[in-house]
Amino acid sequence: MSKKTVAEKIHARKITPPNFIYNILGWVWKTFIAKKYNVHCTDKVGMSHVEGPYIFISNHASRLDYIFTGIPVLPKRMNYVAGYNEFHRSHLSLVFNLLHVIPKKNFVPDIYTIKEILRVLKAGGRICIFPEGMSSISGANQPVAVGTGKLIKKAGLPVYYSVIRGGYLTSPKYNLRDRCGRVEVEVDQLFTPEDIAGMTPAEIESVINKAIYHDDYAWNKKQQHHYDIGDNGAEDLETLLFWCPKCGRQHTMATEGNRIYCTECGNGATLTDTYELVPFDDTCVIPETQTAWFNMERELIKGEVADEAFVLTEEVELGMLPDYKFLSGDATSEIVGKGTLTLDRSGLTYEGTRGGQPWQFHIDSRQLPTYGMCTDVSRFYTFVDGQFVEFYPEHKVVEKFFLATEEIHRINGGQWQDFEFEK
């Protein structure tokens, strides 16, 4: 009998509700982790007393959200849904197996995931999903992944939800170093089975988008909670805020310590421990919040991709998941080739090598709503014929690839459209 690959082992699992080990880890979360991150829960339902199967959803603020959402529900146990590629990382695989976490290939159809979710619910279990598909890049939500409404409609069970506030500020995407301050988790019920019966999948997704939307930067501008940003709190912020709002140049922003500035015109600001950006002087042009800055970049890129001649090209290294071993440390893939990545109005094209041989592929824009991001803004991934492929660009252009890909998908009539409400 031939040896099974890691992928084959993952998809051979028949997921059941988690056992007592979950409660042991839950005690650790509640006793130590909640204290470290200053977690405050407001439970409007009394989740610890809710019986029977249900679906629990939440905004996805950070990599710690499984703890922030798990605490209010204890001693009840939930099966979480997490990115498929994370099961290939040695330090996560064991924990995911112990907690009976369900893998999902993000932003592509995954029949295995749906089957296992329904299996757990049929067995009387409870499912927790983060319907945005990955943790926030900007500090605010992105629209929920297409298909969320169909899953909830098919299950026909009560749906509860939480809104996590301060989670992103504790662990921002541009720099994963913990910055403890305050996290608030508010829990309530979103749908009854009767509600769901009278709604279309699109209507369900619309309600979810409004219910879980949250902007951490706007929230803390009012709350003024302090976070331990240290002496280098702005480090790598330019990977997200790559455009200068004063001179209009792109990829000229740089950071040093708690400062972000334009290397061309000197425009800049200092980051405070409440995440305010304080301009250097009266001549500087700085948006009200980092999210506002990020959204202005989206509008800029939206204008660029409106031109049918738009092209974005970058030299990249190509990463893939090994077949027979787990990844160790911070690795999210193994480098197997290099080539040129090109994004235009038709979609994404890679031309280069894989395993020493020529390799290329093209993904139509309507099938590519966005990408996944395993860690920080240094690399990104998607799936090609079901296989995980990760790109390591030569320059700091990851966020521009995200914004341009998303807006091209929308211009060309892709299903994953932007919010219908004013944020």
C-alpha positions in Angstrom: 0.0 0.0 0.0 1.4 3.4 -1.0 2.1 6.0 1.6 -0.7 8.6 2.0 0.1 12.3 1.4 -0.6 14.9 4.0 -3.5 16.1 1.8 -5.0 12.6 1.6 -4.8 12.2 5.3 -6.5 15.5 5.9 -9.4 14.6 3.6 -9.7 11.1 5.0 -10.8 12.5 8.4 -14.5 12.2 9.4 -15.0 15.1 11.7 -17.1 14.7 14.9 -17.8 17.2 17.7 -14.8 17.8 19.9 -14.3 15.9 23.2 -13.2 16.9 26.7 -9.7 18.1 25.5 -11.5 21.2 24.1 -12.7 22.1 27.6 -9.2 21.7 29.1 -7.9 24.1 26.5 -10.9 26.3 27.0 -10.0 26.6 30.7 -6.5 27.8 29.7 -8.1 30.3 27.3 -10.4 31.7 30.0 -7.9 31.6 32.9 -4.7 32.9 31.2 -5.3 34.1 27.6 -8.3 36.3 28.4 -6.4 38.0 31.2 -3.3 38.6 29.0 -5.4 40.2 26.2 -7.8 42.0 28.5 -10.9 40.3 27.0 -14.3 41.5 28.0 -17.4 39.5 26.9 -21.0 40.7 26.7 -23.3 37.8 26.2 -26.9 38.9 25.3 -28.1 35.3 24.9 -26.6 33.2 27.7 -24.6 31.0 25.2 -23.5 28.5 27.9 -27.1 27.4 28.3 -28.1 27.1 24.6 -28.7 23.5 23.8 -28.7 21.7 20.5 -26.8 22.3 17.2 -26.3 25.8 15.9 -24.0 27.9 13.7 -21.9 30.6 15.3 -20.4 33.3 13.1 -18.1 36.3 13.8 -16.1 39.0 12.1 -12.5 37.8 11.7 -10.3 40.4 13.4 -7.1 38.4 14.1 -5.4 35.0 14.4 -6.7 34.8 18.1 -10.3 34.9 17.2 -10.9 31.2 18.0 -10.1 32.1 21.6 -12.1 35.3 21.6 -15.2 33.5 20.3 -14.7 30.3 22.2 -14.7 31.9 25.7 -18.3 33.2 25.8 -19.6 29.8 24.7 -17.8 27.7 27.3 -18.4 25.0 28.5 -20.2 24.3 25.2 -17.8 23.1 22.4 -17.6 24.2 18.8 -16.0 22.8 15.7 -14.1 25.7 14.0 -13.5 26.0 10.3 -10.0 27.1 9.4 -7.8 27.5 6.3 -6.9 24.2 4.7 -3.2 25.2 4.3 -2.9 25.7 8.0 -3.3 22.0 8.5 0.1 21.5 6.8 1.9 23.5 9.5 3.4 21.2 12.2 2.6 23.4 15.2 -1.1 23.8 14.1 -1.8 20.4 12.8 -1.8 18.7 16.2 -4.0 21.3 17.8 -6.4 21.3 14.9 -6.7 17.6 15.1 -7.3 17.7 18.9 -10.0 20.3 18.5 -11.6 18.6 15.5 -11.2 21.7 13.3 -12.6 21.5 9.8 -10.3 22.5 6.8 -11.5 24.9 4.1 -9.8 25.9 0.9 -10.5 29.6 1.1 -12.3 31.4 -1.8 -12.9 28.3 -3.9 -15.6 25.7 -3.7 -14.9 22.9 -1.2 -17.4 20.1 -1.1 -15.4 18.2 1.7 -15.9 21.2 4.0 -19.6 21.4 3.5 -20.0 17.6 4.1 -18.1 17.7 7.3 -19.9 20.8 8.6 -23.3 19.1 8.0 -22.0 15.9 9.5 -21.1 17.7 12.8 -24.4 19.5 12.9 -26.4 16.3 12.2 -24.5 14.8 15.2 -25.8 17.6 17.4 -22.6 19.6 17.3 -22.0 23.4 16.9 -20.0 25.1 14.1 -18.1 28.3 14.3 -17.2 30.0 11.0 -15.6 33.3 10.1 -17.5 34.0 6.9 -15.0 36.6 5.6 -12.7 33.7 4.8 -9.6 35.2 6.5 -8.6 37.6 9.2 -8.9 41.3 8.4 -6.2 43.0 6.4 -7.2 46.6 6.9 -8.7 46.6 10.4 -12.3 46.4 9.1 -14.4 43.7 7.4 -14.5 42.5 3.9 -17.8 41.1 2.5 -18.6 37.5 3.5 -17.5 34.7 1.1 -20.0 33.7 -1.6 -21.9 30.6 -0.5 -22.2 31.6 3.2 -26.0 32.2 2.8 -26.5 28.8 1.0 -24.8 26.9 3.8 -26.9 28.6 6.5 -30.0 28.1 4.4 -29.3 24.4 4.0 -28.6 23.9 7.7 -31.7 25.7 8.7 -30.5 26.0 12.3 -30.3 28.9 14.8 -27.4 31.3 14.0 -25.6 33.2 16.7 -22.9 35.8 16.2 -20.2 37.9 17.8 -18.6 41.2 17.0 -14.9 41.3 18.1 -13.6 44.8 18.8 -10.0 45.5 19.4 -8.8 42.1 18.1 -7.1 43.6 15.0 -5.3 46.3 17.1 -4.0 43.4 19.3 -2.5 41.7 16.3 -2.6 43.8 13.1 -2.0 42.1 9.7 1.0 44.3 8.8 3.0 43.3 11.9 2.0 40.1 13.8 3.7 41.1 17.1 1.2 41.1 19.9 0.1 44.5 21.2 -2.0 43.8 24.2 -4.7 46.4 25.1 -8.3 45.6 25.2 -10.6 43.2 23.3 -14.4 43.3 23.6 -16.6 40.5 22.3 -20.4 41.0 22.1 -22.6 38.0 21.4 -26.2 37.9 20.3 -28.6 35.8 18.1 -28.8 36.7 14.4 -31.3 34.2 12.9 -33.9 31.7 14.1 -34.8 28.8 11.8 -38.0 30.6 11.0 -36.1 33.7 9.9 -33.9 31.6 7.6 -36.9 29.8 6.0 -38.2 33.1 4.7 -34.9 34.5 3.3 -32.9 33.9 0.2 -29.1 33.1 0.5 -28.4 36.6 -0.8 -30.6 38.2 1.9 -28.9 36.1 4.5 -25.4 37.3 3.4 -26.6 40.9 3.3 -27.8 40.7 6.9 -24.6 39.1 8.1 -22.5 41.7 6.4 -24.3 44.5 8.3 -24.4 42.6 11.6 -20.7 41.7 11.9 -19.2 44.8 10.2 -16.7 46.6 12.5 -13.8 49.0 12.0 -11.3 48.8 14.8 -9.6 52.1 14.0 -12.8 54.1 13.9 -13.9 52.3 17.1 -10.8 53.2 19.0 -10.7 56.7 17.8 -13.7 57.1 20.1 -12.8 54.7 22.8 -9.1 55.6 23.2 -7.9 52.3 24.6 -4.1 52.0 24.8 -2.2 49.2 23.2 1.4 48.1 23.8 2.8 49.1 20.4 6.3 49.5 21.7 9.0 51.5 19.9 8.3 50.0 16.5 4.5 50.0 16.2 4.5 51.3 12.6 7.0 48.7 11.3 5.9 47.4 7.9 2.7 49.6 7.9 3.8 50.7 4.5 3.0 47.3 3.1 -0.7 48.3 3.6 -0.5 52.1 3.3 1.7 52.2 0.2 0.2 55.4 -1.4 1.1 58.9 -0.3 -2.1 61.0 0.1 -0.1 64.2 -0.4 2.0 63.7 -3.5 0.0 60.8 -4.9 3.0 58.5 -5.5 2.7 54.8 -4.9 5.2 52.5 -3.0 7.1 55.6 -1.7 5.9 55.2 1.9 8.4 53.9 4.5 8.4 53.3 8.3 10.8 53.7 11.1 9.9 53.1 14.7 6.5 54.6 15.2 6.7 56.8 12.1 5.3 56.4 8.6 6.5 58.8 5.9 6.8 59.4 2.2 10.4 59.1 0.9 9.6 61.5 -1.9 7.8 64.5 -0.3 8.3 63.9 3.4 4.6 63.7 4.2 4.1 61.5 7.3 2.7 60.9 10.8 3.6 59.3 14.1 1.6 56.4 15.4 0.3 56.7 19.0 -0.6 53.8 21.3 -4.3 54.4 20.6 -3.5 54.0 16.9 -4.0 57.6 16.0 -1.8 59.0 13.2 -0.5 62.4 14.3 0.8 64.4 11.3 4.4 65.7 11.6 3.2 69.3 10.9 0.5 71.3 9.3 1.7 70.7 5.8 1.2 66.9 6.1 -1.9 65.2 4.6 -3.0 62.2 6.6 -6.4 60.5 6.5 -8.5 60.4 9.6 -7.8 56.7 10.3 -5.7 53.9 8.7 -9.0 52.3 7.4 -9.9 55.6 5.7 -6.4 55.6 4.1 -6.8 52.0 3.0 -10.2 52.7 1.5 -8.8 55.7 -0.4 -6.2 53.3 -1.9 -9.0 51.1 -3.0 -10.7 54.0 -4.8 -7.4 54.8 -6.5 -6.9 51.3 -7.7 -10.5 51.0 -8.8 -9.8 53.9 -11.1 -6.7 52.2 -12.5 -8.3 48.9 -13.3 -11.2 50.7 -15.1 -8.7 51.1 -17.9 -8.9 47.9 -20.0 -5.2 48.2 -20.7 -4.4 47.8 -16.9 -1.5 45.4 -16.2 0.4 44.7 -13.0 3.5 42.5 -13.3 5.9 41.2 -10.6 8.7 38.8 -10.3 7.8 36.1 -7.7 9.0 33.0 -6.1 6.5 30.2 -6.2 5.6 28.2 -3.0 3.6 25.0 -2.7 2.8 22.5 0.1 5.1 19.5 0.4 3.3 16.1 -0.2 4.7 14.0 2.7 5.8 16.3 5.5 4.6 19.2 7.6 5.9 22.7 7.4 7.9 23.8 10.4 8.3 27.2 12.1 6.9 30.2 10.3 7.0 28.5 6.9 3.7 28.5 5.0 5.0 26.7 1.8 8.2 25.4 0.2 9.8 27.4 -2.7 9.5 25.2 -5.8 10.0 27.7 -8.6 10.1 31.3 -9.7 8.6 33.3 -12.5 6.5 36.3 -13.6 3.0 37.0 -12.1 0.8 39.1 -14.3 -2.6 40.6 -13.4 -4.7 42.2 -16.1 -8.4 42.6 -16.9 -8.7 38.9 -17.9 -7.3 37.5 -14.7 -4.1 36.2 -13.2 -1.3 34.5 -15.1 1.9 32.8 -13.9 4.7 32.0 -16.3 7.8 30.4 -14.9 9.1 27.2 -13.3 7.9 24.6 -10.9 10.2 21.8 -9.7 12.8 22.8 -12.3 10.3 22.4 -15.2 8.4 25.1 -17.1 5.0 25.8 -15.7 2.2 28.3 -16.3 -1.4 28.8 -15.5 -4.2 31.4 -15.9 -7.2 32.0 -13.6 -10.1 33.9 -15.0 -11.0 37.0 -13.1 -14.5 35.9 -12.4 -13.2 32.8 -10.6 -10.7 34.9 -8.6 -12.4 37.1 -6.1 -9.4 37.7 -3.9 -6.4 35.8 -2.3 -5.5 34.3 1.0 -2.8 35.7 3.3 -1.2 33.2 5.7 0.7 35.5 7.9 1.6 39.2 7.1 1.6 41.2 4.0 4.7 39.7 2.6 3.1 37.0 0.5 -0.3 35.7 -0.7 -1.9 32.5 -2.1 -4.6 31.0 -4.1 -5.6 27.6 -5.4 -4.9 26.2 -8.9 -6.8 23.0 -9.8 -7.2 22.4 -6.1 -3.5 22.9 -5.3 -2.3 25.6 -3.0 0.1 28.0 -4.6 1.8 30.9 -2.8 3.6 33.9 -4.2 6.6 35.7 -2.7 6.9 39.0 -4.6 10.2 40.8 -5.1 8.7 44.1 -4.1 6.1 45.2 -1.5 3.2 45.0 -3.9 1.0 42.4 -2.2 -1.8 44.7 -1.2 -2.0 46.3 -4.6 -2.5 42.8 -6.1 -5.3 42.2 -3.6 -7.1 45.5 -4.4 -6.7 45.3 -8.1 -7.7 41.6 -8.3 -10.9 42.3 -6.2 -11.9 45.3 -8.3 -11.3 43.5 -11.6 -13.4 40.6 -10.4 -16.2 43.0 -9.6 -15.9 45.0 -12.8 -16.1 41.7 -14.8 -19.3 40.6 -13.0 -17.9 38.3 -10.5 -20.2 37.2 -7.7 -18.1 38.6 -4.8 -19.3 42.2 -4.9 -18.6 45.0 -2.4 -20.9 46.0 0.5 -24.3 47.3 -0.4 -24.4 49.6 2.6 -22.4 52.6 3.5 -19.6 51.6 5.9 
